[in-house]
Amino acid sequence: MSSPTGPAPGPHLRFVGVSTGSSSIMTVFPRWAEALGLQASLRGVDLPLDADPSDYRAALVDMRDDPDCLGALVTTHKIGLHDAARDLFDELDEFADQVGEVSSVALRPPAAPGRPRQVLGAAKDPITAGLALEEVLVPDHFARGGELLCLGAGGAGTAIGWYLAGRRDRPGRLTFLDVDEHRLAHLRQVVTGHAPGAAVETVPVAGADLPALLASLPPHSVVVNATGMGKDRPGSPLPGGAVFPGQAVVWELNYRGSLEFLHQARAQAQHRELQVVDGWRYFIHGWTQVIAEVFQVPMGPDVVEELAALAGDGRR
């Protein structure tokens, strides 16, 4: 397990990821902490993509037993942490329980003297996905016949499916691709359990004809890269020459990295009339929701916009 890195010991929030040092939050968080009056720093904890379950458990126990640690935001490892350390949480919110992921860890005083601090887990991705999508989609977007194609069935993909399947004008079809058939099965269970009438299709990447899938999408569809490719590892989930459906919303969940998928979409944006969105606002909403949970501070729309302005265009 990687040891936390960052400022000198003291009250802090941990950031569990793969390459946390290159994230914009390392420069943004101090500005936000000052604006919100938080006496805390940010410390990164890097774990490999194929981390052992024991690493997740050790990371969570170390947070719980460090009196200076106030909580954590978890990215990339949300499902891994939930699956490996579910029994170490005293409480999970509804989303974490339904989706099977933890993106926010909040630490509270012990329930009784001599006991460890309480560990509260939450899954903020469904909320974060909804906030980010509602900034892009008009209220009746899918009434025009668009569908969803989500590349990736991990925590973010599952949360996007959960949110859109419950939308009043949900897509006529929600299609998910992933290399892992177990993730696809889990996603189907979560999304159809939440919205039994949703038309959910899960497709293993092996043998999938991605150009044909794209060609089958009607105009105004939403195409999402939720694979992590282009950030945690180079490349795009789409082959070269893949053509996006006309008038589609193309959402790259990453905002930093090689971003090959984003470049593919931008190259077609004008002649295919695409609305291309990167992950910057998703990043803003994800962090502000966790900060609200961990530090128990109000996070209304005005506060979010103030913090977004302080962050500037901090992509790096």
N, C-alpha and C positions, 0 to 999 in steps of 0.2 A: 504494500500500500504506500502511496506517495504521502509524505508528510505535508501538512499545510505550509504554504509559502505566502509571504506578504509582510506587512508592517510588524513592528515589535509586538509582543504579547500584550493583550488588553482586550476589552470587550470587542467582539468581532462577529461578523457573519461569514460563514464559509460558502464557497462556490465550488461544487463538485462537478468536474467535467473531464475533458480529455486534454485540452491545451488551454487552460484558463488564463495563462499569462498573456496570451495574444488577444483576449477579449477586450472590447471597448469598455466594459463595465469597470475595469481596473482604473481607468482614468475618470469615468463618469461617477462612480459610487461616492468618492469623497465630496464632489459637488452636491450630490443629492443628500448626503448625510448632513452637510452643513445647512442646506436649505430646510431640512426637516428637523433639525436640532438633535440628530442622533449622535451620541458619543460612542461611535463604533467604527472600526475599519473593516476591510474585506480581505479574506485570505483564501487563496486557491488551493484546491486538492485535486490533483490530476490522477486519474485512473485509466488504464488502457481499455480499449473497446471490448476486449475479451477478458475483463477482470474476473477473478475467481469469486464465488459467493462469499468466501471468508474475508475477502478484501472489503466488500460492502459492509459486512457485519462489523469488522474492525473499525471502519470509518465512522459508522453510526455510534458505536460505543465510545469512541474517542471524543466525538462531539458531545455526547450526553455527559461524560465524566469530566470534561474541561469546563470549569465554572466561567471562563471567559467567553466561551462559545454560546451565542444566543440562538443559533439556528443555522439553516443552510438553504441555498437554492441548488437544486440538482438538475443538470442537463445531461442528455445522452444516456445516463445510467438510471433513468427514472423507473423503468420496469425491473431492471436488475436489482436495484436497491429494494424495491417492494418484495420481489420474489425471495430474495436471500435473507431479508431481515424483517419480514412481516411480524414475527412474534415479539420483536423488540419495541414496537410501537404501542403506546398506551391507547392511542386513538387514531383512527383514520377518518377523514371526512367522506361524505357520500361519493364524491367523484373518485377519490382514491380507491375506495372499496369496489366501485362498479368498473372502473377502467383498469385497475390493477397496476397503478404507477404512483410514485411519490415524487413530486417536484419541489415541495416545500417542507422543510423540517423546522418546527418551532419547539423550543424547549421551555418548559414551565416549572415552577417550584415543585418539589416532591409532594406526593399526596399524603405522606406521613413522615415523621422524623426518622432518619436513618435509611430512608428509601432513596433510590436514584431519582434524578429529575424526570419529570414526565416528558415523553417524546410524542409529539403530535405531528402526524403526517397529513399532507393535503396534496391533491392533484389539481394544479392550477391550469393545466393545458386546455381543458374544455372551456374555461372562462376566457383564457388568453386568446384561444383560437376564435371564439365568438366576438370578442372585442375587436380583434384585428380584421376579421372578415366583414363585420358590419361597417367598417370604415371604407370598404371596397365595394360591397354589393348593395344594390338598391333593394328596398324591402320585398319587391316581387321579382327578384332576379331570375329565379328558376321557373317562374310562371311562363317564361319565354321558351322553355323547352330544354334548357341546358342541363347537363349531367355533371357528375364529379368523377375525375380520374385522379386518384391519389397514389403516387409512387412511394411506397413505404407504409408498413403496417405496424410500426412501433408505437411508442407513446403518443407522439404528435399526430400520426396518421389516425390512430384510434380516437383521439380527442376530436379531431376534425370531423370524422365520421359521426361520432356521438352528437356533436353540435348540429351538423347539417341535417342529420336524420330527424332531429327534433324541431327543425325550423318549420314555420307554418307553410312555406312554399318549398319544401324539401325537394332535392333533385329527383327526377324520375328514375334515375339509376345511380348508384354509388359503387364505383369499381375501385378495388384496391389491389396493388401488386406488391409482392415481397419475395425475397429469396427464401424465407423461412415459413413453411406451411403451418407450423404451430402458432406463429404470430398471426397469420391470416385467420386461423380457426378461432383464436382468442378474440380478434377484432370482430369477427362475425357474431360471436356470442354476445359481446358487449353491446354492439350497435343494434342488433335485432332485439336484444332484451330491453333496450331503452325505447326503441321505436319498432314494434313488431311488424308494422306495415311497410317498412322501408325495403326497397329493392336493392339488396346488397349482393355484389358479386366479388369473389376473391379469386385472384389468379396468381399462381406461382410464376415467378419470373422465368424459371426453366421452361423453355418451349413456348413462351409467350411471344406473340407477334405484335410488338409495340407499335410499329407504323400503322398496322391495320387497326389496332385499338384506337389510336388517335384519329384515324380516318373515319371511324364509326361514330365519333362524338358529334353531336349537333352543335350549331353555333351557340355562343353564350355559355359554353361549358366552362368548368373550373378545373385546371390541371395543376397539381401540387407536387413539388419535390419535397417529400418528407423522409428521404433516405439518409440524409447526412452526407451524401456524396457532394463534393464541391467545397466541403469544410473539413470534416474529420478525415476524409480520404479524397484524393483527386478524382475527377471524372464526372460524368453525367449518367443518370439512369436511362437516358434516351440515346439511341444511336445517332450518329451524324446523318443529316438529311431528313430526320423526322420532321413532320409538318404539323403544326398546331392547328386546331379547328379555328375557323374564322370567328372574330369578335369574342374570343375566349379571355377569361381572366387566368393569367399564369402566375402562380405564386411560388416563389423560391423561399423556403423557410429560413435559409441562411442569409446572412448579410456580410460575412467575411469568408475569405478563403479563395480558392480558384474559381468557384462559381460558374462552372461550365454550362450547367442547365440555364442559368440566368442569361448568359451570353447567347445561347441558342435562341431563347425567347426574344431577346432584344433585337437580334438580327432579323426576326420575322415580324416585329411589332408593327411596322408601318403598313406593309402590304397585306398582312393578315388581320389588321385592326385589333391588335391584342392590347389588353391592359396588363402590363407586366409589373409585378410587385415583388420587392425583396423582403427580407425578414426583419427590417429595422423596427417597424412599429410592433411586430410580434415580440421582439426583444424588449422594447420599452414596456409593453403591457405585462410580459412575463416577469420582469424584475419588479415592477411597481406592485404587482399583486402579492408577490412573496414578501417584499418589504412590509407591506400592510399587515400581512399575517404574522410575521416574526416579531415586528416591533409594536404591533397593535396600534397603528396610526391610521387615521382616516385617509382614504385614497379615492376621493371623488374625481370626476372628469377634469375639474379646474386644476387640481393638484397634479394630475397626470400630465396635463398640457404644460404646466410650469416646469415639471421635471424634464419633459421632452425637450423644451426650449433650452434648459440648462445642458442637456446632453448634446444639443446641436446635431450636426450631421457627423456623428462620431464613428462612422464605419471605418474599421481598419483591419 
